[in-house]
Amino acid sequence: MAEIQSPLPGVFYRKPGPDKDPYVQEGERVETGQVIGMVEIMKQFTEVHSDVAGTLESFSVEDAAMVNPGDTIAVVAEG
């Protein structure tokens, strides 16, 4: 299992906008470099990418939750 961590502090969002579908759902396959969400800090958005390919097992934080640098955002089963 690989943990995807927040690159910076802010609010984590699982979808690109309120009326948009999530970047990825739990149980779906992700590829290395795929966007799984974004962190917003002071109206600036930073994409969060998967570091590995595999199945996104779970998100560790809720949508629109506050995160700090290094917080685990999601867990991916490699393979």
C-alpha positions as CSV (number, residue, x, y, z in Angstrom):
1,M,0.0,0.0,0.0
2,A,1.2,3.5,-0.8
3,E,0.0,6.6,0.9
4,I,-0.6,9.8,-1.0
5,Q,0.2,12.8,1.1
6,S,-0.8,16.4,1.0
7,P,1.9,18.6,-0.5
8,L,0.8,21.7,1.5
9,P,-1.8,23.0,4.0
10,G,-5.3,23.9,2.8
11,V,-8.6,22.5,1.9
12,F,-8.7,19.1,0.0
13,Y,-11.2,18.7,-2.7
14,R,-12.0,15.4,-4.5
15,K,-13.6,17.1,-7.5
16,P,-12.8,20.0,-9.8
17,G,-15.9,21.9,-9.0
18,P,-19.2,21.7,-7.0
19,D,-21.2,20.4,-10.0
20,K,-18.4,18.2,-11.4
21,D,-17.8,14.5,-10.9
22,P,-14.9,13.4,-8.5
23,Y,-11.5,13.0,-10.1
24,V,-11.5,9.3,-9.0
25,Q,-13.7,7.1,-6.8
26,E,-12.6,4.6,-4.2
27,G,-12.1,1.2,-5.8
28,E,-11.1,2.7,-9.2
29,R,-7.7,2.2,-10.9
30,V,-5.3,5.1,-10.9
31,E,-2.1,5.6,-12.9
32,T,1.2,7.2,-11.8
33,G,0.8,10.9,-12.1
34,Q,-3.1,10.9,-12.2
35,V,-4.9,13.7,-10.5
36,I,-6.9,12.4,-7.5
37,G,-7.9,15.8,-6.0
38,M,-6.6,19.3,-5.3
39,V,-5.6,21.4,-2.3
40,E,-6.8,25.0,-2.1
41,I,-4.9,27.6,-0.1
42,M,-5.7,31.3,-0.4
43,K,-7.7,30.9,-3.7
44,Q,-4.8,29.0,-5.3
45,F,-5.3,25.3,-6.3
46,T,-2.6,22.7,-6.4
47,E,-3.3,19.3,-7.9
48,V,-2.7,16.2,-5.9
49,H,-1.3,13.3,-8.0
50,S,-0.9,9.6,-7.4
51,D,2.7,8.6,-7.0
52,V,2.0,4.9,-8.0
53,A,-0.3,2.9,-10.2
54,G,-2.9,0.7,-8.6
55,T,-6.4,0.7,-7.0
56,L,-7.4,3.6,-4.9
57,E,-8.4,1.8,-1.7
58,S,-9.7,4.7,0.3
59,F,-9.5,8.4,1.0
60,S,-8.2,9.3,4.5
61,V,-9.9,12.7,4.5
62,E,-13.4,13.9,3.6
63,D,-14.1,16.2,0.7
64,A,-13.5,19.8,1.7
65,A,-11.5,18.8,4.8
66,M,-8.5,20.8,6.1
67,V,-5.2,19.1,5.5
68,N,-1.6,19.8,6.6
69,P,1.6,19.0,4.7
70,G,2.4,15.3,4.9
71,D,-1.2,14.3,6.0
72,T,-2.3,11.1,4.3
73,I,-5.0,11.9,1.7
74,A,-5.5,8.5,0.2
75,V,-4.2,4.9,0.1
76,V,-3.4,3.1,-3.1
77,A,-2.9,-0.7,-3.4
78,E,0.0,-0.9,-5.9
79,G,-0.2,-3.2,-8.8
